């Protein structure tokens, strides 16, 4: 400061220049920091507020991709194949065929109900054939103890007879194999019965 008796204290030009330069440098440092915080390329949520370190955003990006894929996945509207009645999707069907099958199995139109009955009959038939196979396998130990192997062509033949009884192609069957008598019949509850009777009178039935 220069001491001027007329004007009082006046600022030194050199000091003013230094102060201006320091202030300019502070602003220059602050602006990039502010711009970095506002940059669209920087996710504020991925910066640790305590340490200032950038947190990995891989998981977030993957989640975003999953959301995008889900949004782009086509929506299949269930439609009955017989009457054309359409319903709101209740599951992420893989195709129109899957969606239409679901709708047809729930529709109450005449043709759909008849189709549902056929599907149920097929389901029960497959279940009964599975039980028939299991029963023949259960008999294998019984026949093996009496010198007869229940396998190969004999197994296939008895299985085929049992399936025809299940399908009501024949009412029942009695077959003599060596010293065994094998009888297939259907009970009151439409359950298949198989009886293996040995020549000495021993009998095993399921």
Secondary structure, 3 states (H helix, E strand, C coil): CEEECCCEEECCHHHHHHHHHHHHHHHHHHHHHHHHHHCCCCCHHHECCCCCCECCCHHHHHHHHHHHHHHHCCCCCCECCCCCCECCCCCCCCCHHHHHHHHHHHCCCHHHHHHHHHHHHHHHHHHHHHHHHHHHHHHHHHHHCCCCCCCHHHHHHHHHHHHHHHCCCCCCEEEEECCEEEEEEECCCCCEEEEEEECCCCEEEC
